[in-house]
Amino acid sequence: MTRAGRPPLRTRLLDEVLEEMHALEGKALEEFLAETGFDRDELLASYDRSYRSFEAAAGRRQFEAARRRLSRDATNRRSLNIEASRKRSVYAAVKEHVAVTGAMMVAARNRKIESPDDLDSFLEACLMLGVIDENGNLKD
């Protein structure tokens, strides 16, 4: 292997030390650590910190990926642009459309909208299903 392709000296030395440590156990490992100047408790604490740091970094990466997906979904998501006073008439038009075409079942709500939040949720679902557009107009 050429000199440019070799790992740095520090990496090679650490690899060698780790290789040596993996081959040892018990008293032989204790003697090796004492000879090389490593403190067993400090090594364990350092390993524990490194491991927790690695886990935290992995968790942060997962969190950031989920955050990007939500952000992307939010920007791709269409939203209703209907005045509050018009929402009931859009709901009535959807009900009439369903009665005529049978294209969508409103039975999941027992054909009842009991609160403004129910109405908003229903209209958002209609938008997502393609029954209405962003302005509340029925789609064919």
KOLSE-7411 format. One record per atom (N, C-alpha, C, O): residue number from 0; chain; atom name; x, y, z. Coordinates in pm, whole numbers, plus 32768, in hexadecimal, padded with zeros to 4 digits. Example, Ala and Ser with C-alpha at 12.3 -4.5 7.8 and 13.67 -1.06 7.14 Angstrom:
// KOLSE-7411
<node 0,'A','N',<8527,7DC7,830C>>
<node 0,'A','CA',<84CE,7E3E,830C>>
<node 0,'A','C',<8528,7EB6,830C>>
<node 0,'A','O',<8590,7EB4,834E>>
<node 1,'A','N',<8505,7F1F,82C4>>
<node 1,'A','CA',<8557,7F96,82CA>>
<node 1,'A','C',<850A,8003,8313>>
<node 1,'A','O',<853D,8072,8324>>
***
This chain:
// KOLSE-7411
<node 0,'A','N',<8056,7F8A,8000>>
<node 0,'A','CA',<8000,8000,8000>>
<node 0,'A','C',<8059,807B,8000>>
<node 0,'A','O',<80C0,807D,8044>>
<node 1,'A','N',<8034,80E1,7FB5>>
<node 1,'A','CA',<8085,815A,7FAF>>
<node 1,'A','C',<8075,81A8,802F>>
<node 1,'A','O',<8015,8195,807B>>
<node 2,'A','N',<80D2,81FF,8046>>
<node 2,'A','CA',<80D1,8250,80BF>>
<node 2,'A','C',<8054,82A7,80C7>>
<node 2,'A','O',<801C,82B9,8133>>
<node 3,'A','N',<8027,82DD,8053>>
<node 3,'A','CA',<7FB1,8333,8051>>
<node 3,'A','C',<7F32,82E6,8074>>
<node 3,'A','O',<7ED2,8320,80A7>>
<node 4,'A','N',<7F32,8261,8059>>
<node 4,'A','CA',<7EBA,8211,8072>>
<node 4,'A','C',<7EB4,81D6,80FE>>
<node 4,'A','O',<7E4E,819A,8122>>
<node 5,'A','N',<7F1D,81E6,814D>>
<node 5,'A','CA',<7F20,81AB,81D3>>
<node 5,'A','C',<7EDA,8205,8238>>
<node 5,'A','O',<7EDB,8280,822A>>
<node 6,'A','N',<7E9C,81C8,829D>>
<node 6,'A','CA',<7E5E,8219,8306>>
<node 6,'A','C',<7ECA,8265,8354>>
<node 6,'A','O',<7F3D,823A,8357>>
<node 7,'A','N',<7EA6,82D2,8393>>
<node 7,'A','CA',<7F07,831E,83E3>>
<node 7,'A','C',<7F43,82C9,8453>>
<node 7,'A','O',<7F06,8267,847F>>
<node 8,'A','N',<7FB9,82EF,847E>>
<node 8,'A','CA',<8001,82A3,84E5>>
<node 8,'A','C',<7FAD,8294,8563>>
<node 8,'A','O',<7FA9,8228,859E>>
<node 9,'A','N',<7F6C,82FD,858D>>
<node 9,'A','CA',<7F1A,82F8,8607>>
<node 9,'A','C',<7EAE,828D,85FB>>
<node 9,'A','O',<7E97,8241,8659>>
<node 10,'A','N',<7E6C,8286,8589>>
<node 10,'A','CA',<7E03,8223,8573>>
<node 10,'A','C',<7E3D,8196,8578>>
<node 10,'A','O',<7E02,813C,85B4>>
<node 11,'A','N',<7EB0,8183,8538>>
<node 11,'A','CA',<7EF0,80FF,8538>>
<node 11,'A','C',<7F17,80D6,85C5>>
<node 11,'A','O',<7F07,8061,85EA>>
<node 12,'A','N',<7F4C,8135,8615>>
<node 12,'A','CA',<7F74,8115,869F>>
<node 12,'A','C',<7EF9,80F3,86F4>>
<node 12,'A','O',<7EFC,8093,8741>>
<node 13,'A','N',<7E90,8140,86E6>>
<node 13,'A','CA',<7E16,8123,8733>>
<node 13,'A','C',<7DDB,809C,870C>>
<node 13,'A','O',<7DAC,8051,8762>>
<node 14,'A','N',<7DDE,807E,868C>>
<node 14,'A','CA',<7DAD,7FFC,865E>>
<node 14,'A','C',<7E00,7F8B,869C>>
<node 14,'A','O',<7DCA,7F25,86C6>>
<node 15,'A','N',<7E82,7F9F,86A2>>
<node 15,'A','CA',<7EDB,7F39,86DC>>
<node 15,'A','C',<7EC0,7F27,8771>>
<node 15,'A','O',<7EBC,7EB7,87A2>>
<node 16,'A','N',<7EAF,7F97,87B7>>
<node 16,'A','CA',<7E91,7F8F,8847>>
<node 16,'A','C',<7E0C,7F48,885D>>
<node 16,'A','O',<7E02,7EF2,88B4>>
<node 17,'A','N',<7DA7,7F6A,880F>>
<node 17,'A','CA',<7D26,7F29,881D>>
<node 17,'A','C',<7D2E,7E93,87FE>>
<node 17,'A','O',<7CF1,7E41,8841>>
<node 18,'A','N',<7D7A,7E73,8798>>
<node 18,'A','CA',<7D8D,7DE6,8773>>
<node 18,'A','C',<7DCE,7D9A,87E7>>
<node 18,'A','O',<7DA4,7D2C,8809>>
<node 19,'A','N',<7E33,7DD6,8822>>
<node 19,'A','CA',<7E78,7D99,8894>>
<node 19,'A','C',<7E19,7D88,890A>>
<node 19,'A','O',<7E19,7D20,894C>>
<node 20,'A','N',<7DC9,7DEE,8924>>
<node 20,'A','CA',<7D6C,7DE9,8996>>
<node 20,'A','C',<7D01,7D7E,8982>>
<node 20,'A','O',<7CDA,7D3B,89E1>>
<node 21,'A','N',<7CD3,7D6E,8907>>
<node 21,'A','CA',<7C6D,7D09,88EB>>
<node 21,'A','C',<7CA2,7C7B,8901>>
<node 21,'A','O',<7C56,7C20,8922>>
<node 22,'A','N',<7D25,7C6A,88EF>>
<node 22,'A','CA',<7D61,7BE5,88FE>>
<node 22,'A','C',<7D79,7BC3,8991>>
<node 22,'A','O',<7D92,7B4F,89B2>>
<node 23,'A','N',<7D71,7C27,89E8>>
<node 23,'A','CA',<7D90,7C11,8A76>>
<node 23,'A','C',<7D11,7C0D,8ACA>>
<node 23,'A','O',<7CA9,7C43,8AA4>>
<node 24,'A','N',<7D1F,7BCD,8B3D>>
<node 24,'A','CA',<7CB2,7BCF,8B9E>>
<node 24,'A','C',<7CEB,7BB7,8C29>>
<node 24,'A','O',<7D5C,7B89,8C38>>
<node 25,'A','N',<7C9B,7BD6,8C8C>>
<node 25,'A','CA',<7CC2,7BBD,8D17>>
<node 25,'A','C',<7D41,7C06,8D40>>
<node 25,'A','O',<7D53,7C7D,8D24>>
<node 26,'A','N',<7D9A,7BBA,8D82>>
<node 26,'A','CA',<7E16,7BF3,8DB8>>
<node 26,'A','C',<7E71,7C27,8D48>>
<node 26,'A','O',<7EB1,7C8F,8D59>>
<node 27,'A','N',<7E76,7BE2,8CD7>>
<node 27,'A','CA',<7ECA,7C0D,8C67>>
<node 27,'A','C',<7E9C,7C96,8C35>>
<node 27,'A','O',<7EEE,7CEB,8C14>>
<node 28,'A','N',<7E19,7CAB,8C2F>>
<node 28,'A','CA',<7DE3,7D2D,8C05>>
<node 28,'A','C',<7E07,7D99,8C6A>>
<node 28,'A','O',<7E2E,7E07,8C45>>
<node 29,'A','N',<7DF9,7D79,8CEA>>
<node 29,'A','CA',<7E1C,7DD9,8D53>>
<node 29,'A','C',<7EAF,7E02,8D49>>
<node 29,'A','O',<7ED0,7E77,8D56>>
<node 30,'A','N',<7F07,7DA0,8D33>>
<node 30,'A','CA',<7F97,7DBC,8D27>>
<node 30,'A','C',<7FB3,7E13,8CAC>>
<node 30,'A','O',<8002,7E71,8CB3>>
<node 31,'A','N',<7F71,7DF2,8C3B>>
<node 31,'A','CA',<7F85,7E40,8BC1>>
<node 31,'A','C',<7F5D,7ED1,8BD8>>
<node 31,'A','O',<7FA5,7F2D,8BB1>>
<node 32,'A','N',<7EEA,7EE6,8C16>>
<node 32,'A','CA',<7EBA,7F6E,8C30>>
<node 32,'A','C',<7F1A,7FB9,8C8C>>
<node 32,'A','O',<7F37,802E,8C77>>
<node 33,'A','N',<7F4B,7F74,8CF2>>
<node 33,'A','CA',<7FAA,7FB3,8D4F>>
<node 33,'A','C',<802D,7FD8,8D06>>
<node 33,'A','O',<8064,8044,8D1D>>
<node 34,'A','N',<805E,7F7E,8CB0>>
<node 34,'A','CA',<80DB,7F97,8C66>>
<node 34,'A','C',<80CD,800B,8C03>>
<node 34,'A','O',<812B,8058,8BEE>>
<node 35,'A','N',<8058,8016,8BC7>>
<node 35,'A','CA',<8045,807F,8B62>>
<node 35,'A','C',<8017,8102,8B9F>>
<node 35,'A','O',<800D,8167,8B5A>>
<node 36,'A','N',<7FF9,8101,8C21>>
<node 36,'A','CA',<7FD3,817C,8C64>>
<node 36,'A','C',<7F3E,819D,8C5F>>
<node 36,'A','O',<7F15,820C,8C80>>
<node 37,'A','N',<7EEE,813D,8C35>>
<node 37,'A','CA',<7E5C,8153,8C32>>
<node 37,'A','C',<7E1F,812D,8CB7>>
<node 37,'A','O',<7E47,80CA,8CF6>>
<node 38,'A','N',<7DBF,817A,8CE2>>
<node 38,'A','CA',<7D73,815A,8D59>>
<node 38,'A','C',<7CF1,8116,8D2E>>
<node 38,'A','O',<7CA4,814D,8CDF>>
<node 39,'A','N',<7CD9,80A0,8D64>>
<node 39,'A','CA',<7C64,8051,8D3B>>
<node 39,'A','C',<7BE2,809E,8D4F>>
<node 39,'A','O',<7B8D,809E,8CF6>>
<node 40,'A','N',<7BD1,80DD,8DC1>>
<node 40,'A','CA',<7B56,8126,8DDE>>
<node 40,'A','C',<7B43,819E,8D81>>
<node 40,'A','O',<7AD3,81BB,8D56>>
<node 41,'A','N',<7BB2,81E3,8D62>>
<node 41,'A','CA',<7BA9,8253,8D04>>
<node 41,'A','C',<7B84,8223,8C78>>
<node 41,'A','O',<7B34,8263,8C33>>
<node 42,'A','N',<7BBD,81B1,8C4E>>
<node 42,'A','CA',<7B9B,8179,8BCC>>
<node 42,'A','C',<7B07,8154,8BC5>>
<node 42,'A','O',<7AC3,8170,8B61>>
<node 43,'A','N',<7AD5,8115,8C2F>>
<node 43,'A','CA',<7A47,80F0,8C31>>
<node 43,'A','C',<79EE,816B,8C2E>>
<node 43,'A','O',<7989,816D,8BE8>>
<node 44,'A','N',<7A12,81D0,8C7B>>
<node 44,'A','CA',<79C3,824C,8C7D>>
<node 44,'A','C',<79C7,8291,8BF5>>
<node 44,'A','O',<7961,82C4,8BC5>>
<node 45,'A','N',<7A3C,8292,8BB7>>
<node 45,'A','CA',<7A49,82CE,8B33>>
<node 45,'A','C',<79F6,8283,8ACC>>
<node 45,'A','O',<79B3,82BF,8A78>>
<node 46,'A','N',<79FA,81FF,8AD4>>
<node 46,'A','CA',<79AB,81AD,8A78>>
<node 46,'A','C',<7916,81C9,8A8D>>
<node 46,'A','O',<78CA,81D8,8A2D>>
<node 47,'A','N',<78ED,81CF,8B0A>>
<node 47,'A','CA',<7861,81E8,8B29>>
<node 47,'A','C',<7834,8270,8AF1>>
<node 47,'A','O',<77C8,827A,8AB7>>
<node 48,'A','N',<7887,82D7,8B02>>
<node 48,'A','CA',<7866,835C,8ACC>>
<node 48,'A','C',<785E,8358,8A34>>
<node 48,'A','O',<7803,8391,89F8>>
<node 49,'A','N',<78BD,8313,89F5>>
<node 49,'A','CA',<78BE,8308,8962>>
<node 49,'A','C',<7842,82C1,8931>>
<node 49,'A','O',<7803,82EB,88D0>>
<node 50,'A','N',<781F,8255,8974>>
<node 50,'A','CA',<77AB,8207,894A>>
<node 50,'A','C',<772B,825A,8958>>
<node 50,'A','O',<76D7,825A,88FD>>
<node 51,'A','N',<771D,82A0,89C9>>
<node 51,'A','CA',<76A5,82F5,89DB>>
<node 51,'A','C',<76A2,8366,8976>>
<node 51,'A','O',<7637,838B,8945>>
<node 52,'A','N',<7715,839D,8957>>
<node 52,'A','CA',<771D,8407,88F3>>
<node 52,'A','C',<76F5,83D3,886A>>
<node 52,'A','O',<76AD,8416,8820>>
<node 53,'A','N',<7723,835A,8849>>
<node 53,'A','CA',<76FF,831C,87CA>>
<node 53,'A','C',<7668,8305,87C3>>
<node 53,'A','O',<7629,8322,875D>>
<node 54,'A','N',<762E,82D1,882F>>
<node 54,'A','CA',<759D,82B9,8832>>
<node 54,'A','C',<7551,833C,8824>>
<node 54,'A','O',<74EE,8343,87DB>>
<node 55,'A','N',<757E,83A4,8868>>
<node 55,'A','CA',<753B,8426,8860>>
<node 55,'A','C',<7544,845D,87D2>>
<node 55,'A','O',<74E3,8495,879F>>
<node 56,'A','N',<75B8,844E,8793>>
<node 56,'A','CA',<75C8,847F,8709>>
<node 56,'A','C',<756A,8434,86AB>>
<node 56,'A','O',<752E,846F,8652>>
<node 57,'A','N',<755F,83B1,86BE>>
<node 57,'A','CA',<7504,8361,866A>>
<node 57,'A','C',<7474,838E,8680>>
<node 57,'A','O',<7428,839B,8621>>
<node 58,'A','N',<7450,83A7,86FD>>
<node 58,'A','CA',<73C9,83D7,871B>>
<node 58,'A','C',<73AF,845F,86DC>>
<node 58,'A','O',<7342,8478,86A8>>
<node 59,'A','N',<7413,84B7,86E2>>
<node 59,'A','CA',<7405,853C,86A4>>
<node 59,'A','C',<73F2,852F,860C>>
<node 59,'A','O',<73A1,8576,85D1>>
<node 60,'A','N',<743E,84D3,85CF>>
<node 60,'A','CA',<742F,84BF,853E>>
<node 60,'A','C',<73A3,848E,851C>>
<node 60,'A','O',<7367,84BD,84BC>>
<node 61,'A','N',<736E,8431,856A>>
<node 61,'A','CA',<72E6,8401,8553>>
<node 61,'A','C',<7281,8472,8567>>
<node 61,'A','O',<7224,8481,8518>>
<node 62,'A','N',<7294,84C1,85D0>>
<node 62,'A','CA',<723A,8530,85EC>>
<node 62,'A','C',<723C,8594,8579>>
<node 62,'A','O',<71D3,85C2,854C>>
<node 63,'A','N',<72B3,85B7,854A>>
<node 63,'A','CA',<72BF,8617,84DC>>
<node 63,'A','C',<7282,85E1,845C>>
<node 63,'A','O',<7245,862D,8410>>
<node 64,'A','N',<7291,8560,8442>>
<node 64,'A','CA',<7254,8524,83CB>>
<node 64,'A','C',<71BC,852B,83D4>>
<node 64,'A','O',<7179,854D,8373>>
<node 65,'A','N',<7186,850C,8449>>
<node 65,'A','CA',<70F5,8514,845C>>
<node 65,'A','C',<70C6,85A5,844F>>
<node 65,'A','O',<705D,85C0,8415>>
<node 66,'A','N',<7114,8600,8483>>
<node 66,'A','CA',<70F1,868E,847B>>
<node 66,'A','C',<70EE,86BE,83E9>>
<node 66,'A','O',<7095,8708,83C0>>
<node 67,'A','N',<7152,8691,839A>>
<node 67,'A','CA',<7154,86B5,830C>>
<node 67,'A','C',<70DC,867B,82C3>>
<node 67,'A','O',<709F,86BE,826F>>
<node 68,'A','N',<70B8,85FC,82E3>>
<node 68,'A','CA',<7043,85BF,82A4>>
<node 68,'A','C',<6FC5,860D,82C4>>
<node 68,'A','O',<6F73,8626,826C>>
<node 69,'A','N',<6FB5,8633,8343>>
<node 69,'A','CA',<6F3E,8680,8369>>
<node 69,'A','C',<6F3B,8706,8324>>
<node 69,'A','O',<6ED2,8733,82F6>>
<node 70,'A','N',<6FAE,8745,831C>>
<node 70,'A','CA',<6FB6,87C7,82DA>>
<node 70,'A','C',<6F94,87BB,8247>>
<node 70,'A','O',<6F4A,880D,8210>>
<node 71,'A','N',<6FCB,8754,8207>>
<node 71,'A','CA',<6FAF,873C,8179>>
<node 71,'A','C',<6F1B,871E,8164>>
<node 71,'A','O',<6EDE,8751,8106>>
<node 72,'A','N',<6EE1,86CB,81BD>>
<node 72,'A','CA',<6E53,86AA,81B2>>
<node 72,'A','C',<6DFD,8726,81C6>>
<node 72,'A','O',<6D97,8737,8183>>
<node 73,'A','N',<6E26,877B,8223>>
<node 73,'A','CA',<6DD8,87F4,823F>>
<node 73,'A','C',<6DDB,8853,81C8>>
<node 73,'A','O',<6D76,8894,81AA>>
<node 74,'A','N',<6E4C,885C,8184>>
<node 74,'A','CA',<6E53,88B6,8111>>
<node 74,'A','C',<6E08,887C,809A>>
<node 74,'A','O',<6DD3,88C7,8047>>
<node 75,'A','N',<6E02,87F7,8091>>
<node 75,'A','CA',<6DB9,87B8,8023>>
<node 75,'A','C',<6D23,87AF,803E>>
<node 75,'A','O',<6CD4,879C,7FE2>>
<node 76,'A','N',<6CFD,87BD,80BC>>
<node 76,'A','CA',<6C72,87AE,80E2>>
<node 76,'A','C',<6C24,882A,80BA>>
<node 76,'A','O',<6C4C,889C,80D4>>
<node 77,'A','N',<6BB4,8811,807C>>
<node 77,'A','CA',<6B5D,8881,8058>>
<node 77,'A','C',<6B08,88A3,80D1>>
<node 77,'A','O',<6AEB,884C,8123>>
<node 78,'A','N',<6ADF,891F,80DA>>
<node 78,'A','CA',<6A88,8944,8149>>
<node 78,'A','C',<6A0E,898C,8114>>
<node 78,'A','O',<6A0E,89C7,80A8>>
<node 79,'A','N',<69A7,8985,8164>>
<node 79,'A','CA',<6929,89C3,813F>>
<node 79,'A','C',<6933,8A5A,8143>>
<node 79,'A','O',<6975,8A94,8199>>
<node 80,'A','N',<68F1,8A97,80E4>>
<node 80,'A','CA',<68EC,8B28,80DE>>
<node 80,'A','C',<6859,8B51,80D8>>
<node 80,'A','O',<682B,8B90,8079>>
<node 81,'A','N',<6810,8B29,8141>>
<node 81,'A','CA',<6780,8B40,8145>>
<node 81,'A','C',<675F,8B99,81BB>>
<node 81,'A','O',<6790,8B84,822A>>
<node 82,'A','N',<670C,8BFD,81A4>>
<node 82,'A','CA',<66E0,8C53,8211>>
<node 82,'A','C',<6687,8C03,826E>>
<node 82,'A','O',<663F,8BA9,8244>>
<node 83,'A','N',<668D,8C24,82EE>>
<node 83,'A','CA',<6640,8BDC,8353>>
<node 83,'A','C',<65AB,8BDD,8333>>
<node 83,'A','O',<6566,8B79,8348>>
<node 84,'A','N',<6579,8C4D,82FF>>
<node 84,'A','CA',<64EB,8C58,82E2>>
<node 84,'A','C',<64C0,8BFC,826F>>
<node 84,'A','O',<644A,8BDE,8261>>
<node 85,'A','N',<651E,8BD1,821D>>
<node 85,'A','CA',<64FE,8B7F,81A8>>
<node 85,'A','C',<650F,8AEA,81C2>>
<node 85,'A','O',<64E3,8A99,8170>>
<node 86,'A','N',<654D,8AC4,822F>>
<node 86,'A','CA',<656D,8A38,824A>>
<node 86,'A','C',<64F0,89E0,8250>>
<node 86,'A','O',<64F1,8971,821C>>
<node 87,'A','N',<6486,8A11,828F>>
<node 87,'A','CA',<640A,89C2,829A>>
<node 87,'A','C',<63CE,89A8,8211>>
<node 87,'A','O',<639B,893C,81F6>>
<node 88,'A','N',<63D4,8A0C,81B9>>
<node 88,'A','CA',<639B,89F8,8133>>
<node 88,'A','C',<63EF,8996,80E2>>
<node 88,'A','O',<63B9,894B,8091>>
<node 89,'A','N',<6472,8995,80F7>>
<node 89,'A','CA',<64C8,8934,80B4>>
<node 89,'A','C',<64A7,88A8,80E8>>
<node 89,'A','O',<649F,8849,809A>>
<node 90,'A','N',<6493,889C,816B>>
<node 90,'A','CA',<646E,881D,81A7>>
<node 90,'A','C',<63E9,87EB,816C>>
<node 90,'A','O',<63DD,8776,8149>>
<node 91,'A','N',<6388,8844,8160>>
<node 91,'A','CA',<6306,881F,8127>>
<node 91,'A','C',<6317,87F1,8096>>
<node 91,'A','O',<62D7,8791,806C>>
<node 92,'A','N',<636C,8835,804B>>
<node 92,'A','CA',<6382,880F,7FC0>>
<node 92,'A','C',<63C4,8785,7FB7>>
<node 92,'A','O',<63A3,8735,7F5F>>
<node 93,'A','N',<6420,876A,8012>>
<node 93,'A','CA',<6461,86E7,8014>>
<node 93,'A','C',<63FB,867C,8036>>
<node 93,'A','O',<63F8,8612,7FF6>>
<node 94,'A','N',<63A6,8695,809B>>
<node 94,'A','CA',<633E,8635,80C0>>
<node 94,'A','C',<62E2,8618,804B>>
<node 94,'A','O',<62BF,85A5,8031>>
<node 95,'A','N',<62BA,8680,8004>>
<node 95,'A','CA',<6261,866F,7F91>>
<node 95,'A','C',<62A8,861E,7F24>>
<node 95,'A','O',<626C,85C5,7EE7>>
<node 96,'A','N',<6327,863F,7F0C>>
<node 96,'A','CA',<6375,85F7,7EA8>>
<node 96,'A','C',<637E,8563,7ECB>>
<node 96,'A','O',<6371,850D,7E74>>
<node 97,'A','N',<6395,8545,7F4B>>
<node 97,'A','CA',<639F,84BB,7F7A>>
<node 97,'A','C',<631A,8473,7F67>>
<node 97,'A','O',<6316,8400,7F3C>>
<node 98,'A','N',<62AD,84B8,7F87>>
<node 98,'A','CA',<6228,847B,7F79>>
<node 98,'A','C',<620A,845A,7EE7>>
<node 98,'A','O',<61D0,83F1,7ECA>>
<node 99,'A','N',<6232,84B0,7E8E>>
<node 99,'A','CA',<6215,849D,7DFF>>
<node 99,'A','C',<6271,8434,7DC2>>
<node 99,'A','O',<6243,83DC,7D79>>
<node 100,'A','N',<62F2,843C,7DDF>>
<node 100,'A','CA',<6353,83E6,7D9C>>
<node 100,'A','C',<6376,8368,7DEA>>
<node 100,'A','O',<639F,8304,7DB0>>
<node 101,'A','N',<6365,836D,7E6D>>
<node 101,'A','CA',<638F,82FD,7EC1>>
<node 101,'A','C',<6426,82EA,7EBF>>
<node 101,'A','O',<6459,827F,7EE3>>
<node 102,'A','N',<646E,8351,7E95>>
<node 102,'A','CA',<64FE,8348,7E82>>
<node 102,'A','C',<654B,833F,7F05>>
<node 102,'A','O',<65BB,830B,7F09>>
<node 103,'A','N',<650F,8372,7F70>>
<node 103,'A','CA',<6557,8374,7FEE>>
<node 103,'A','C',<64F4,835E,805E>>
<node 103,'A','O',<6484,8390,8059>>
<node 104,'A','N',<651D,8313,80C3>>
<node 104,'A','CA',<64C4,82FA,8133>>
<node 104,'A','C',<64DF,835F,81A3>>
<node 104,'A','O',<6551,8373,81CB>>
<node 105,'A','N',<6476,839C,81D4>>
<node 105,'A','CA',<6481,83F8,8244>>
<node 105,'A','C',<6457,83B0,82C3>>
<node 105,'A','O',<6453,83EC,832E>>
<node 106,'A','N',<6438,8330,82B9>>
<node 106,'A','CA',<6404,82E2,8329>>
<node 106,'A','C',<6465,82DC,839E>>
<node 106,'A','O',<643B,82C5,840F>>
<node 107,'A','N',<64E4,82EE,8385>>
<node 107,'A','CA',<6546,82E8,83F2>>
<node 107,'A','C',<6528,834F,845D>>
<node 107,'A','O',<654C,833B,84D1>>
<node 108,'A','N',<64E7,83B9,843B>>
<node 108,'A','CA',<64C3,8420,849B>>
<node 108,'A','C',<642D,841D,84BA>>
<node 108,'A','O',<63F9,8479,84F9>>
<node 109,'A','N',<63EA,83B7,848F>>
<node 109,'A','CA',<6358,83AF,849E>>
<node 109,'A','C',<6315,842A,8466>>
<node 109,'A','O',<62AC,8456,8495>>
<node 110,'A','N',<6355,8460,83FE>>
<node 110,'A','CA',<6322,84D7,83BA>>
<node 110,'A','C',<630F,854E,8419>>
<node 110,'A','O',<62BB,85A4,8400>>
<node 111,'A','N',<635E,8552,8485>>
<node 111,'A','CA',<6353,85BF,84E6>>
<node 111,'A','C',<63D7,860A,84EF>>
<node 111,'A','O',<6442,85CE,84F3>>
<node 112,'A','N',<63CC,868C,84F3>>
<node 112,'A','CA',<643E,86E3,850E>>
<node 112,'A','C',<6415,8732,858A>>
<node 112,'A','O',<63BD,8788,8586>>
<node 113,'A','N',<6457,8711,85F9>>
<node 113,'A','CA',<642B,874A,8678>>
<node 113,'A','C',<6479,87C5,86A5>>
<node 113,'A','O',<644F,880A,8702>>
<node 114,'A','N',<64E9,87E1,8667>>
<node 114,'A','CA',<6539,8854,8692>>
<node 114,'A','C',<6582,888E,8618>>
<node 114,'A','O',<658E,884C,85B1>>
<node 115,'A','N',<65B3,890A,8626>>
<node 115,'A','CA',<6603,8944,85B9>>
<node 115,'A','C',<667F,88F0,8599>>
<node 115,'A','O',<66A8,88E9,8525>>
<node 116,'A','N',<66B9,88B0,85FE>>
<node 116,'A','CA',<672E,885A,85E6>>
<node 116,'A','C',<6707,87E1,8592>>
<node 116,'A','O',<6752,87B7,853B>>
<node 117,'A','N',<6690,87A8,85AE>>
<node 117,'A','CA',<665F,8738,855D>>
<node 117,'A','C',<6650,8762,84CC>>
<node 117,'A','O',<6677,871A,8470>>
<node 118,'A','N',<6618,87D8,84B9>>
<node 118,'A','CA',<6603,880B,8431>>
<node 118,'A','C',<6688,881F,83EA>>
<node 118,'A','O',<6698,87F7,8377>>
<node 119,'A','N',<66E8,885D,842E>>
<node 119,'A','CA',<676C,8873,83F3>>
<node 119,'A','C',<67AF,87EE,83D0>>
<node 119,'A','O',<67E8,87DE,8363>>
<node 120,'A','N',<67A7,878F,842C>>
<node 120,'A','CA',<67E3,870C,8415>>
<node 120,'A','C',<67A3,86C6,839D>>
<node 120,'A','O',<67E8,868B,834A>>
<node 121,'A','N',<671F,86CD,8394>>
<node 121,'A','CA',<66D8,868E,8326>>
<node 121,'A','C',<66FF,86CF,82A1>>
<node 121,'A','O',<6718,8689,823E>>
<node 122,'A','N',<6703,8754,829F>>
<node 122,'A','CA',<6725,8799,8222>>
<node 122,'A','C',<67B6,877F,81F9>>
<node 122,'A','O',<67D3,8773,8182>>
<node 123,'A','N',<6811,8777,825B>>
<node 123,'A','CA',<689D,8754,823D>>
<node 123,'A','C',<68A3,86C9,81FF>>
<node 123,'A','O',<68EE,86B2,819F>>
<node 124,'A','N',<6855,866B,8236>>
<node 124,'A','CA',<6852,85E3,8200>>
<node 124,'A','C',<681C,85E6,8171>>
<node 124,'A','O',<6850,85A0,811A>>
<node 125,'A','N',<67B5,8635,8159>>
<node 125,'A','CA',<677D,8640,80D1>>
<node 125,'A','C',<67E6,8677,8071>>
<node 125,'A','O',<67F0,864A,7FFF>>
<node 126,'A','N',<6832,86D8,809E>>
<node 126,'A','CA',<689E,8710,804C>>
<node 126,'A','C',<6906,86A6,802D>>
<node 126,'A','O',<692E,8696,7FBA>>
<node 127,'A','N',<6931,865D,8093>>
<node 127,'A','CA',<6997,85F5,8081>>
<node 127,'A','C',<6964,8585,8025>>
<node 127,'A','O',<69B3,854C,7FDA>>
<node 128,'A','N',<68E4,8566,802B>>
<node 128,'A','CA',<68AA,84FD,7FD7>>
<node 128,'A','C',<688C,852D,7F4A>>
<node 128,'A','O',<686A,84DE,7EF2>>
<node 129,'A','N',<6898,85B1,7F35>>
<node 129,'A','CA',<6880,85E6,7EAF>>
<node 129,'A','C',<67EE,85FF,7E90>>
<node 129,'A','O',<67C9,860D,7E1B>>
<node 130,'A','N',<6799,8606,7EF7>>
<node 130,'A','CA',<670B,8622,7EE2>>
<node 130,'A','C',<66F6,86B7,7EC8>>
<node 130,'A','O',<66A1,86DE,7E78>>
<node 131,'A','N',<6745,870A,7F0D>>
<node 131,'A','CA',<673E,879B,7EFB>>
<node 131,'A','C',<67CA,87D0,7EDF>>
<node 131,'A','O',<682D,878C,7EF7>>
<node 132,'A','N',<67D0,884B,7EAD>>
<node 132,'A','CA',<6852,888B,7E9B>>
<node 132,'A','C',<686E,88E7,7F12>>
<node 132,'A','O',<6820,88EB,7F70>>
<node 133,'A','N',<68DE,8930,7F0D>>
<node 133,'A','CA',<6906,8987,7F7C>>
<node 133,'A','C',<68A0,89F4,7F9B>>
<node 133,'A','O',<689B,8A29,800B>>
<node 134,'A','N',<684F,8A16,7F38>>
<node 134,'A','CA',<67EB,8A7F,7F4B>>
<node 134,'A','C',<6761,8A4B,7F71>>
<node 134,'A','O',<6702,8A97,7F7D>>
<node 135,'A','N',<6758,89C6,7F82>>
<node 135,'A','CA',<66D8,898B,7FAA>>
<node 135,'A','C',<667C,8968,7F37>>
<node 135,'A','O',<6609,8942,7F4C>>
<node 136,'A','N',<66AD,8974,7EBD>>
<node 136,'A','CA',<665C,8952,7E49>>
<node 136,'A','C',<6660,88BB,7E33>>
<node 136,'A','O',<66CA,887D,7E3D>>
<node 137,'A','N',<65ED,8881,7E14>>
<node 137,'A','CA',<65E7,87F3,7DF7>>
<node 137,'A','C',<6636,87D2,7D7A>>
<node 137,'A','O',<6634,881E,7D19>>
<node 138,'A','N',<667B,8762,7D7E>>
<node 138,'A','CA',<66C3,8735,7D07>>
<node 138,'A','C',<666D,86CA,7CC3>>
<node 138,'A','O',<6622,8682,7D04>>
<node 139,'A','N',<667B,86C3,7C41>>
<node 139,'A','CA',<662D,865E,7BF7>>
<node 139,'A','C',<666D,85D7,7BFA>>
<node 139,'A','O',<6637,8578,7BC1>>
***
